[in-house]
Amino acid sequence: SESTTTLPSTTNEDLTPLEQDVLDEYERLAENMKKLASLLDTMAGKPTAEILDGLRQLERKTSLVFTLLKASVYSIVLQQEIYSGDQ
């Protein structure tokens, strides 16, 4: 629901130069906000599935690394207990 109302770019004789400058700045700001909203809408709509897939893959890999790390630590602790028991 975009508003298509724009301020006239011609100088209104009832406005002071400062008032016209303020209106021009508001017009530029409104245009930039529309561009930002459009860009955010595009960004929010498309990559969500891709980001979720990437995060799932990262979670799987992280889980695998954690499991391997736990197994390695357990193996080291077990070896140390065996060596301590032999002495």
N, C-alpha and C positions, 0 to 999 in steps of 0.2 A: 504494500500500500504506500507507494511513493507519491509525494505531493509534487505536482508539476508547476506550482506557482513560483514564479521568479520575479524578482524586482526589476523594473525597467532600468536599463543601463544608461539611459540618457539622463542628464542632470535636470532635476526638477528645480524650477526657479524659486520655489517656496522654501527650498532647503539651503542651509548654509553649507559652505564647502566641507566643514567638519562633519555635519550630519550626513552629507552625501558619502564622505569617506567611510563613516561608520556603517552606513547601509551597504556600501560596496564590500566592506570586510565581512559583514554578516552573510552576504550573498556568496562570497568565496568560501566562508566557513561552512555554509549549508551544502555547497557543492562538494567540498571535501568530506563532509560527514556522509553524504550519499555514496561517494566512492568507497569510503571505509566500510559502510554497512554492506555494500555489494560485495566487497572483497571478503569480509568476514563471513557473509552468507555462503560464498563459494567455498571458502576454506572449511567451514563447519560442515558442509554437506558432503563433500567428496571423500576426504581421506580417512574418515572415521573407521571404515572397515579395514583399510590398509594399516592404520595405526594399531588397531586391535590385533590384527594378525601378527604384526611385528612384535607387539608386546607378548603375545602368546608364545611365539617362538623364543623370545628372550627369556620368558619365564621357564620354558622347558629346558633351555640350555643352562640357565642358572641353577635350576633344580638338579640337573645332571652333575654339574660341577660341584655343587654342595654335597651330593651323595658320594661322589668320588673322593672329595676332601675328607668326609667323615670316615669313609672306608680306609683311607690312607692313615689318618690319625689313629684309628682303632688298631690298624696293623702295627704301627710304630709303638703304641702303648703295649700291645700284646707281646711284641718282640722284646721290649724292655723288661717286661715282667718275666719272660722266659729266661732272658740273660741274667736277671737278678736272682731267679730261682736256682740257676745253675751254679752260682758263686757261693 
